Amino acid sequence: MAHDVTITDHDIPLAVRDHGGSGEPVLLLHGLGGTLEAWDALDLPGHRAVALDLRGHGRSGDGPWEWEKALDDLEAVVKHLGLGNPPVVGQSLGGMLAMAWARRHPECPAIVNLDGLRSAESDPGNYPGMDPEARDRELARLRATFDEQAASLGRPLPAELRPMFPARALVERGGQVYARPGVDLLEAVRRTPEFRDTIPLLREVSCDALVVIAARDPQGMPGGELMKAFRRGVRRDLAGLPANIQVRELDAGHDLLAEQPAAVADLITGFLAARE
């Protein structure tokens, strides 16, 4: 049975959900704008699954977004719950954090990165095979969409939009309801080089790693030729990886946890079992 706990002996409070189990612990990290509930539908038999709300998300405390600070948060969870040296599994931003964890902890037994390689708003060179003028036009359109999404987080959330967000991602201030993370954290993450492109760092991961990339456009986001070119760029840049890194594709969009939870669970458990 899942047990929720808040870690308070840290720089910021950290909300954690321990799903229990007597097997190998696995630390689960959600994506940007998500919460620990993203993992509730995932069944990982033989493992003790532990998920947390990242800083500025869900019911964890606020703090400036710095990658090292976020890794310190993970250290606090591992220590508080006595997880030892767990594999780390992350989706999107969480997958990027899993890679950063493996670089900080070369002794980490394994990581899984679920479509957390680079932002859709990336360097123009990451969209091969597309007409440059069309590419730049579509990138500007995508950037404007992300700018508006970020700005909206600084405004009260209309009642009709609240069902689109997990309840634990909503906070009341001054009689108004806002979504978390706030605009400052979102913009801080979005502008970091690591978020824009973590593929160059992947070659520095020395532990066993599974990378799962989404084969379809993200739901609710304009795809078309830009996203096709984006996927071509990801496949191009994942070629020739070291033998410790496996790559799989999944017939899902970026939110593959929600779209294909059973398939994701099979990939994770199969990968972790193969290294034992």
Buried (B, 14 or more C-beta within 10 A) or exposed (E): EEEEBEBEEBEBBBBBBBBEBEEBBBBBBBBBBBBBBBBBEBEBEEBBBBBBBBBBBBBBBBBEBEBEEBBBBBEBBBEBBEBEEBBBBBBBBBBBBBBBBBBBBEEBBBBBBBBBBBBBBBEEEBBBEBEEEBBEEBBEEBEEBBEEEBEBBEEBBEEEEEEEBBEBBBBEEEEEBBBBBBBBBBBBBBEBEBBBBBBEBBEEBBBBBBBBBBBBBBEEBEBEBBBBBBBBBBEEBBEEBEEEBBBBBBEBBBBBBBBBBEBBBEBBBEBBEEEE
